[in-house]
Amino acid sequence: MEKIFEGCSIYCTGTFNSHNKSELKTIVENLGGTYAKGFNNTLSYLVVGNLKGSTKTEKALEKGIKVLQEDEFLVMIGEK
């Protein structure tokens, strides 16, 4: 399995249609990434599910963190 997230720190926020957060954590780690315990300024990616009133996406964009929607993440990991 290719380690596409090698050296990356990733956090997932919101609710997801495809996986629960525990499964997402396992996927990220199996692909070489570190699953962050919370949003922080050193993230490589913020993966966004269905959100209501969250400011995390806006903060990530302000800090230059790459924001992925659920579908984009699924394409990256080869599930779409």
C-alpha positions in Angstrom: 0.0 0.0 0.0 1.4 3.4 -1.0 2.1 5.7 1.9 0.4 8.8 0.3 0.2 10.6 3.6 3.8 10.0 4.7 4.9 12.9 6.8 1.4 14.5 6.8 -0.7 15.5 9.8 -4.5 15.2 9.1 -7.6 16.0 11.0 -11.2 15.1 10.1 -14.1 17.3 11.2 -17.8 16.9 10.8 -19.8 13.8 10.1 -19.0 11.5 7.2 -21.1 9.3 5.0 -18.4 6.8 4.2 -16.6 6.1 7.5 -16.7 6.9 11.2 -13.8 8.9 12.7 -12.1 5.7 14.1 -12.1 4.2 10.6 -10.7 7.5 9.1 -7.9 7.5 11.7 -7.0 4.0 10.8 -7.0 4.8 7.1 -4.8 7.9 7.6 -2.3 5.9 9.7 -2.2 3.0 7.3 -1.3 5.4 4.5 1.6 6.8 6.5 0.0 9.9 8.0 -0.5 11.1 11.6 -4.1 11.6 12.7 -4.1 14.8 14.8 -5.9 14.9 18.1 -7.6 18.2 17.1 -7.4 21.1 14.8 -4.1 22.9 14.9 -1.9 25.2 12.7 0.5 22.5 11.7 -2.0 20.3 9.8 -1.2 19.2 6.3 -4.9 18.5 5.5 -8.2 19.2 7.1 -10.8 16.7 5.8 -14.3 18.1 6.0 -17.5 16.1 6.3 -21.0 17.5 6.9 -20.5 20.6 9.1 -22.9 22.9 10.9 -21.5 26.2 11.9 -17.8 25.2 12.1 -15.1 27.8 11.6 -12.4 25.2 11.2 -12.6 25.3 7.4 -12.2 29.1 7.4 -9.3 28.9 9.9 -7.6 26.2 7.8 -7.8 28.3 4.6 -6.4 31.3 6.4 -3.4 29.3 7.7 -2.7 27.7 4.2 -3.9 24.2 5.2 -5.2 22.2 2.4 -9.0 21.5 2.9 -10.4 18.3 1.4 -14.1 17.5 1.1 -15.1 13.9 1.9 -15.3 13.0 -1.8 -11.9 14.4 -2.6 -10.4 12.4 0.3 -12.1 9.2 -1.0 -10.6 9.8 -4.4 -7.1 10.3 -2.9 -7.4 7.0 -0.9 -8.7 5.1 -4.0 -12.2 4.6 -2.8 -13.8 6.6 -5.6 
